[in-house]
């Protein structure tokens, strides 16, 4: 095994242990409702290192996106199938509900928009303390 291979194996082992160590049964629920044209609430607050169930509901008649690339890419995700491949957004069809389990890793402020409706003021902020 090469040094690079050994380093990669150790890194994979650390990530696997971190995922296994997260007690998802204790995930706090944060609910966000989308409609034409806003997020309720429009300001979300999370704590770094804490597991969450991000519960999204689309009460509108149009497709909405929970677009927050920097936030989603800086979080441990339990179920990546709820997020697009680039980890930039979560699509929510009209009448749909979706849960994404995540642990925010870093503190900061992150913009939140609906990429199709930001022009109409559908935006918000995510704060990780």
C-alpha positions as CSV (number, residue, x, y, z in Angstrom):
1,X,0.0,0.0,0.0
2,X,1.3,3.4,-0.9
3,X,1.5,6.3,1.6
4,X,-1.3,8.1,-0.3
5,X,-3.4,5.0,-0.1
6,X,-2.7,4.6,3.6
7,X,-3.6,8.3,4.3
8,X,-6.9,7.9,2.2
9,X,-7.8,4.7,4.2
10,X,-7.2,6.5,7.5
11,X,-9.3,9.5,6.4
12,X,-12.1,7.2,5.3
13,X,-12.0,5.4,8.6
14,X,-12.2,8.7,10.5
15,X,-15.2,9.8,8.4
16,X,-16.9,6.5,8.9
17,X,-16.4,6.7,12.7
18,X,-17.7,10.2,12.8
19,X,-20.8,9.2,10.9
20,X,-21.3,6.2,13.2
21,X,-20.8,8.3,16.3
22,X,-23.7,10.7,15.4
23,X,-26.8,9.8,17.3
24,X,-29.4,10.7,14.7
25,X,-32.2,9.7,17.1
26,X,-31.5,12.9,19.0
27,X,-31.7,15.1,15.9
28,X,-33.5,18.4,16.5
29,X,-36.2,19.3,14.0
30,X,-36.0,22.6,12.1
31,X,-39.1,23.1,9.9
32,X,-39.1,25.4,6.9
33,X,-42.2,26.1,4.9
34,X,-41.9,27.4,1.3
35,X,-44.6,29.2,-0.5
36,X,-44.9,31.9,-3.1
37,X,-42.5,33.6,-2.5
38,X,-40.9,33.1,0.8
39,X,-39.4,30.8,3.4
40,X,-41.0,30.6,6.8
41,X,-38.9,31.2,8.9
42,X,-36.5,33.1,6.7
43,X,-33.7,33.1,9.3
44,X,-32.6,29.7,10.5
45,X,-30.2,29.2,13.4
46,X,-28.2,26.0,14.0
47,X,-25.4,25.0,16.4
48,X,-22.2,23.5,15.0
49,X,-21.8,19.8,15.8
50,X,-25.5,19.2,16.6
51,X,-27.5,16.8,14.5
52,X,-30.7,18.2,12.9
53,X,-33.6,17.0,10.8
54,X,-34.2,19.8,8.3
55,X,-37.9,19.3,7.5
56,X,-39.0,21.1,4.4
57,X,-42.6,21.6,3.3
58,X,-43.8,23.2,0.1
59,X,-47.2,24.8,0.6
60,X,-47.0,26.6,-2.7
61,X,-48.1,25.7,-6.2
62,X,-44.7,26.0,-7.7
63,X,-41.4,24.0,-7.4
64,X,-39.1,25.7,-4.8
65,X,-35.5,25.2,-4.1
66,X,-33.7,25.5,-0.7
67,X,-30.5,26.7,-2.2
68,X,-27.6,27.1,0.3
69,X,-24.4,25.8,-1.3
70,X,-21.9,26.9,1.4
71,X,-24.1,25.6,4.2
72,X,-24.9,22.3,2.6
73,X,-21.3,21.7,1.6
74,X,-20.1,22.5,5.1
75,X,-22.4,19.9,6.8
76,X,-22.2,16.2,7.4
77,X,-25.2,14.7,5.6
78,X,-26.9,11.5,6.6
79,X,-29.1,11.1,3.6
80,X,-27.5,12.6,0.5
81,X,-30.4,11.5,-1.7
82,X,-32.4,14.6,-0.4
83,X,-29.8,16.9,-1.8
84,X,-28.6,17.4,-5.4
85,X,-25.3,15.8,-6.5
86,X,-23.4,19.1,-6.1
87,X,-24.7,19.5,-2.5
88,X,-26.0,23.0,-3.4
89,X,-29.8,22.7,-3.0
90,X,-32.8,20.7,-2.1
91,X,-35.7,20.6,-4.5
92,X,-39.3,20.6,-3.1
93,X,-42.2,19.9,-5.4
94,X,-45.6,21.5,-4.7
95,X,-47.3,19.7,-1.8
96,X,-44.1,17.7,-1.0
97,X,-42.4,17.3,2.3
98,X,-38.8,16.3,2.6
99,X,-36.4,15.6,5.4
100,X,-32.6,16.0,5.3
101,X,-30.5,14.9,8.3
102,X,-27.4,17.0,8.8
103,X,-24.8,18.2,11.2
104,X,-23.4,21.7,10.5
105,X,-19.6,21.6,10.9
106,X,-18.5,25.2,10.8
107,X,-19.8,28.4,12.3
108,X,-20.8,31.3,10.1
109,X,-23.6,33.0,8.1
110,X,-24.8,31.5,4.9
111,X,-27.2,32.9,2.3
112,X,-30.4,31.0,1.6
113,X,-32.4,31.5,-1.6
114,X,-34.8,29.8,-3.9
115,X,-32.8,29.9,-7.1
116,X,-35.9,30.2,-9.3
117,X,-37.6,32.9,-7.2
118,X,-34.8,35.0,-5.5
119,X,-35.8,37.8,-7.9
120,X,-39.2,37.9,-6.1
121,X,-37.5,38.2,-2.7
122,X,-37.5,34.5,-1.8
123,X,-34.3,34.6,0.3
124,X,-33.1,34.2,3.8
125,X,-30.2,33.5,6.1
126,X,-28.7,30.5,7.9
127,X,-26.6,31.2,11.0
128,X,-24.5,28.4,12.5
129,X,-23.3,29.3,16.0
